[in-house]
Amino acid sequence: MLIQTYEHGYKVISHILTNDLGEIYIGRDISAGQECTILRIKDKAIIPELMVYMNTSINRETFVDYLEHFVFESDLYIVLKYYRGVSLEEKLNNEYCLLRERMMIGKKILDGIVLLDMPLYFLKNCLTGKRIIVKPGFDVSFNYVPEDIRDYAAADDKAVLERFGAIINMLFADELEKKSAPPINQFYSGLKKEQYFDIIDLYKQYAQMCREVELIPEEEIRKPKSKWFRLWERAKKILKVLKRILGAMLLIFAVIYLAYTIDESINPTINKTNHFEFIGTLEVDQAP
């Protein structure tokens, strides 16, 4: 299948999905060779509203992943860049990533959000483990599957914060569970209290979090700090003290018992008034 505009021709490589809005394909720009995600909207009723939204909300100079939109054979087409590679979800599930590497990935995600300056709908759409692509060197790209773009107005700050919080939870699941790096827990807790997605403020907070984490010794980070772990550590310390006290008490008891047995061997205790001898079955009481 070939989709042709005045400036570009897109060859469809594969079909992704079909819903009541239209269809989504993976295609390639014939002249530039760039792979792209192509949304074909067949619902004629929504086309004017979506065109107004895109014309007024998208800054083409910054949101460079957004290539174009156009009408072809009465259908509206939206074209965005498509990136191949390892998704964040795959990388974290299949590879061991050091904490500093995961912090770098988080920074690259925030770098991308700042630089692209995309509308909230597209930001919410790409903030999933499957659509964040991690390249060698931890550079990050975003893929988009705008199958629900008619609901663009529902993508508010709260929805974006929830998606971003899920990414932070994915990146630092181990540290958050063990509470081994308190600045990460503080950042995550603060994130859940935010009401507005202020990317500049979040960027500064994240950078501060990374600086504080880097000051924590690695062996301290490896040691879990969860509630139950702390209780167990405290119990072990108490048991160690009790063990020493019990050992000292046993030692004192042993010394006392030893002293008693020595004294008894030197000065045996004999009750002379009740000393008996036996002749056969006759019991005789000796005279004093």
C-alpha positions as CSV (number, residue, x, y, z in Angstrom):
1,M,0.0,0.0,0.0
2,L,1.3,3.5,-0.9
3,I,0.1,6.7,0.7
4,Q,1.0,9.7,-1.4
5,T,1.1,13.4,-0.5
6,Y,2.3,16.5,-2.4
7,E,5.7,16.2,-0.7
8,H,6.0,12.6,0.6
9,G,5.2,9.1,-0.3
10,Y,4.8,6.5,2.4
11,K,5.0,2.8,1.8
12,V,3.1,0.7,4.4
13,I,5.3,-2.0,5.9
14,S,2.9,-3.6,8.4
15,H,-0.5,-3.1,9.9
16,I,-0.6,-2.5,13.7
17,L,-4.3,-2.3,14.6
18,T,-7.8,-1.4,13.6
19,N,-10.5,0.2,15.7
20,D,-13.6,2.3,15.3
21,L,-11.4,5.4,14.7
22,G,-9.4,4.0,11.9
23,E,-6.1,2.1,11.4
24,I,-2.5,2.3,12.4
25,Y,0.4,1.2,10.2
26,I,4.2,1.2,10.3
27,G,5.5,2.7,7.1
28,R,8.5,4.2,5.5
29,D,9.1,7.6,3.9
30,I,10.2,6.6,0.4
31,S,12.5,9.6,-0.2
32,A,14.0,10.0,3.3
33,G,14.0,6.4,4.3
34,Q,12.6,7.3,7.8
35,E,10.3,4.7,9.3
36,C,7.1,6.1,10.7
37,T,3.9,5.4,12.5
38,I,0.9,6.3,10.4
39,L,-2.6,6.8,11.9
40,R,-5.4,6.7,9.3
41,I,-8.6,8.3,10.7
42,K,-11.7,7.2,8.9
43,D,-14.3,8.8,11.3
44,K,-15.2,11.9,9.3
45,A,-17.0,13.5,12.2
46,I,-13.9,13.9,14.3
47,I,-11.5,15.1,11.5
48,P,-12.2,18.8,11.7
49,E,-11.8,18.9,15.5
50,L,-8.5,16.9,15.4
51,M,-7.1,19.2,12.7
52,V,-7.8,22.2,14.9
53,Y,-6.2,20.5,17.8
54,M,-3.1,19.6,15.9
55,N,-2.7,23.0,14.2
56,T,-3.0,24.9,17.5
57,S,-1.2,22.5,19.9
58,I,1.8,21.1,18.1
59,N,5.0,23.1,17.8
60,R,6.8,21.6,14.7
61,E,10.1,23.2,15.6
62,T,10.4,21.3,18.9
63,F,8.2,18.3,18.5
64,V,10.3,16.8,15.7
65,D,8.9,13.3,16.2
66,Y,5.7,14.7,14.6
67,L,6.2,14.7,10.9
68,E,2.9,15.8,9.4
69,H,-0.8,15.4,9.0
70,F,-2.8,15.6,5.8
71,V,-6.0,14.5,4.2
72,F,-5.7,11.7,1.6
73,E,-8.8,10.2,-0.2
74,S,-11.1,11.8,2.4
75,D,-9.2,10.3,5.4
76,L,-7.0,12.1,7.8
77,Y,-3.5,10.8,8.2
78,I,-1.1,11.6,11.1
79,V,2.5,10.6,10.7
80,L,5.1,10.3,13.5
81,K,8.6,9.0,13.6
82,Y,9.0,5.3,14.5
83,Y,12.1,4.0,16.2
84,R,13.3,0.4,16.3
85,G,15.3,-0.9,19.2
86,V,15.0,-2.3,22.7
87,S,12.2,-1.0,24.8
88,L,12.7,0.1,28.4
89,E,10.5,-2.8,29.6
90,E,12.6,-5.3,27.7
91,K,15.9,-3.8,28.8
92,L,15.0,-3.9,32.5
93,N,13.5,-7.4,32.3
94,N,16.3,-9.0,30.3
95,E,19.5,-7.1,31.4
96,Y,21.1,-6.1,34.7
97,C,21.4,-2.4,34.8
98,L,23.4,-0.6,37.5
99,L,21.7,2.1,39.5
100,R,23.8,4.8,37.9
101,E,22.7,3.5,34.4
102,R,19.1,3.6,35.4
103,M,19.5,7.1,36.7
104,M,21.0,8.0,33.4
105,I,18.1,6.5,31.5
106,G,15.7,8.5,33.7
107,K,17.6,11.7,32.9
108,K,17.5,10.9,29.2
109,I,13.8,10.5,29.3
110,L,13.4,13.9,31.0
111,D,15.8,15.4,28.4
112,G,13.6,14.1,25.7
113,I,10.4,15.4,27.3
114,V,12.0,18.9,27.7
115,L,13.4,19.1,24.2
116,L,10.3,17.7,22.3
117,D,7.9,19.9,24.2
118,M,5.0,17.8,23.0
119,P,1.3,18.2,23.9
120,L,0.1,16.3,27.0
121,Y,-1.8,13.7,24.9
122,F,1.4,12.6,23.0
123,L,3.4,12.7,26.2
124,K,0.9,10.4,28.0
125,N,0.8,8.2,25.0
126,C,4.6,7.6,24.8
127,L,5.3,7.2,28.6
128,T,5.0,3.5,28.8
129,G,7.7,0.8,29.2
130,K,7.0,-0.6,25.7
131,R,7.2,2.8,23.8
132,I,10.3,4.2,25.4
133,I,13.2,2.9,23.2
134,V,16.7,2.7,24.9
135,K,19.6,2.9,22.5
136,P,23.3,2.1,23.1
137,G,24.8,4.8,25.3
138,F,21.4,5.1,27.1
139,D,20.0,7.6,24.6
140,V,16.2,7.5,24.5
141,S,13.6,7.8,21.8
142,F,9.8,7.6,22.0
143,N,7.2,5.7,19.9
144,Y,3.6,6.7,19.7
145,V,0.4,4.6,19.1
146,P,-2.3,7.3,19.0
147,E,-5.3,4.9,18.7
148,D,-7.3,6.9,21.2
149,I,-6.5,10.4,19.9
150,R,-10.2,11.4,19.9
151,D,-9.8,11.5,23.8
152,Y,-6.9,14.0,23.6
153,A,-8.7,16.3,26.0
154,A,-8.6,13.7,28.8
155,A,-4.8,13.7,28.8
156,D,-4.4,16.2,31.7
157,D,-1.5,16.8,34.1
158,K,-2.7,14.1,36.5
159,A,-2.8,11.5,33.8
160,V,0.7,12.4,32.7
161,L,2.0,12.4,36.3
162,E,0.6,8.9,36.8
163,R,2.4,7.6,33.6
164,F,5.7,9.3,34.6
165,G,5.4,7.9,38.2
166,A,5.0,4.4,36.7
167,I,8.2,4.9,34.7
168,I,10.1,6.0,37.9
169,N,8.7,2.9,39.7
170,M,9.8,0.7,36.8
171,L,13.3,2.2,36.8
172,F,13.9,2.0,40.6
173,A,11.6,-0.8,41.7
174,D,14.3,-2.5,43.8
175,E,15.5,0.6,45.6
176,L,11.9,1.8,46.3
177,E,10.9,-1.6,47.7
178,K,14.0,-1.9,49.9
179,K,14.3,1.8,50.7
180,S,18.0,1.5,50.1
181,A,18.3,5.0,48.6
182,P,16.1,7.4,50.5
183,P,16.4,10.3,48.0
184,I,14.6,8.1,45.4
185,N,11.8,7.3,47.8
186,Q,11.5,11.0,48.6
187,F,11.4,12.0,44.9
188,Y,8.8,9.3,44.2
189,S,6.6,10.3,47.2
190,G,6.8,13.9,46.2
191,L,5.8,13.0,42.6
192,K,2.6,11.3,43.8
193,K,1.6,14.5,45.6
194,E,2.1,16.8,42.6
195,Q,-1.0,18.3,40.9
196,Y,0.6,19.7,37.8
197,F,3.2,18.3,35.4
198,D,5.8,21.0,35.6
199,I,8.6,19.5,33.6
200,I,11.2,22.1,34.5
201,D,10.6,21.7,38.3
202,L,10.6,17.9,37.9
203,Y,13.8,18.1,36.0
204,K,15.5,20.0,38.8
205,Q,14.1,17.7,41.5
206,Y,15.3,14.6,39.6
207,A,18.8,16.1,39.1
208,Q,18.9,16.9,42.9
209,M,17.8,13.3,43.6
210,C,20.7,11.9,41.5
211,R,23.3,14.1,43.2
212,E,22.1,12.9,46.6
213,V,22.1,9.3,45.6
214,E,25.6,9.5,44.2
215,L,26.8,10.6,47.7
216,I,25.6,7.4,49.3
217,P,28.2,4.6,49.5
218,E,27.5,1.7,47.2
219,E,27.6,-0.8,50.1
220,E,25.0,1.2,51.9
221,I,22.7,1.2,48.9
222,R,23.0,-2.6,48.6
223,K,21.7,-2.9,52.2
224,P,17.9,-2.9,52.2
225,K,16.1,-0.5,54.4
226,S,12.6,-1.7,54.4
227,K,10.5,-1.7,57.6
228,W,10.7,-5.4,58.2
229,F,14.4,-5.5,57.4
230,R,15.0,-2.7,59.9
231,L,13.0,-4.6,62.6
232,W,15.0,-7.7,61.9
233,E,18.3,-5.9,62.1
234,R,17.2,-4.3,65.4
235,A,16.1,-7.7,66.7
236,K,19.4,-9.2,65.8
237,K,21.3,-6.5,67.7
238,I,19.1,-7.1,70.7
239,L,19.7,-10.9,70.5
240,K,23.4,-10.3,70.3
241,V,23.3,-8.2,73.5
242,L,21.2,-10.8,75.3
243,K,23.5,-13.5,74.1
244,R,26.5,-11.7,75.7
245,I,24.6,-11.1,78.9
246,L,23.5,-14.8,79.1
247,G,27.1,-15.9,78.4
248,A,28.4,-13.6,81.2
249,M,25.7,-15.0,83.6
250,L,26.6,-18.6,82.7
251,L,30.3,-17.8,83.3
252,I,29.6,-16.3,86.8
253,F,27.4,-19.3,87.7
254,A,30.2,-21.7,86.6
255,V,32.8,-19.8,88.7
256,I,30.5,-19.9,91.8
257,Y,29.8,-23.6,91.3
258,L,33.5,-24.4,90.8
259,A,34.4,-22.5,94.0
260,Y,31.7,-24.3,95.9
261,T,32.9,-27.7,94.8
262,I,36.5,-26.9,95.7
263,D,35.5,-25.8,99.1
264,E,33.3,-28.9,99.6
265,S,36.2,-31.2,98.7
266,I,38.5,-29.5,101.2
267,N,36.0,-29.1,104.0
268,P,33.3,-31.9,103.5
269,T,30.1,-31.4,105.4
270,I,29.5,-34.3,107.9
271,N,26.6,-34.6,110.3
272,K,28.3,-36.4,113.3
273,T,25.1,-36.7,115.4
274,N,23.4,-38.8,112.9
275,H,26.2,-41.2,111.9
276,F,25.0,-44.9,111.9
277,E,26.5,-48.2,111.4
278,F,24.7,-51.4,110.5
279,I,25.2,-54.9,111.7
280,G,23.0,-57.1,109.6
281,T,19.6,-55.8,109.9
282,L,20.3,-54.2,113.3
283,E,20.7,-50.5,113.4
284,V,23.2,-49.3,116.1
285,D,23.6,-45.7,117.2
286,Q,27.2,-45.1,118.1
287,A,27.9,-43.3,121.4
288,P,29.5,-39.9,121.1
